[in-house]
Structure formats: structure tokens, C-alpha cells
Amino acid sequence: MAKVGFIKLGNLGMSQVVDLILDEIAARK
């Protein structure tokens, strides 16, 4: 899942990237 997030990271704006990272962290807790 993390790898997919990093791939999408190149296509998103900075705010969307932050949301994606926070989503990853929340999913792991």
C-alpha cells in the first residue's frame, strides 16, 4: 500500500500528499 502511495505522490499536490501520508499512518495504528 505504501508503494502505491509513493507512486501516486508524484501526481498529487503537496496538500494531497500530506493527506495520503496521514492516511497511511492512521491505517497502521
C-alpha positions as a Markdown table, in Angstrom:
| # | Residue | x | y | z |
|---|---|---|---|---|
| 1 | Met | 0.0 | 0.0 | 0.0 |
| 2 | Ala | 2.8 | 2.4 | 0.9 |
| 3 | Lys | 4.5 | 1.8 | -2.5 |
| 4 | Val | 1.2 | 2.7 | -4.3 |
| 5 | Gly | 1.0 | 5.9 | -2.2 |
| 6 | Phe | 4.5 | 6.9 | -3.2 |
| 7 | Ile | 3.8 | 6.3 | -6.9 |
| 8 | Lys | 0.7 | 8.5 | -6.7 |
| 9 | Leu | 2.7 | 11.0 | -4.7 |
| 10 | Gly | 4.3 | 12.3 | -8.0 |
| 11 | Asn | 0.9 | 13.1 | -9.4 |
| 12 | Leu | -0.6 | 14.9 | -6.5 |
| 13 | Gly | -0.3 | 18.3 | -5.0 |
| 14 | Met | 1.5 | 18.9 | -1.7 |
| 15 | Ser | -1.6 | 19.1 | 0.4 |
| 16 | Gln | -2.9 | 15.8 | -1.1 |
| 17 | Val | 0.4 | 14.2 | -0.4 |
| 18 | Val | 0.1 | 15.1 | 3.3 |
| 19 | Asp | -3.4 | 13.7 | 3.5 |
| 20 | Leu | -2.1 | 10.5 | 1.9 |
| 21 | Ile | 0.7 | 10.2 | 4.4 |
| 22 | Leu | -1.7 | 10.8 | 7.3 |
| 23 | Asp | -4.0 | 8.1 | 5.9 |
| 24 | Glu | -1.1 | 5.7 | 5.8 |
| 25 | Ile | -0.2 | 6.4 | 9.5 |
| 26 | Ala | -3.8 | 6.1 | 10.6 |
| 27 | Ala | -4.2 | 2.8 | 8.8 |
| 28 | Arg | -1.2 | 1.3 | 10.6 |
| 29 | Lys | -2.4 | 2.2 | 14.1 |
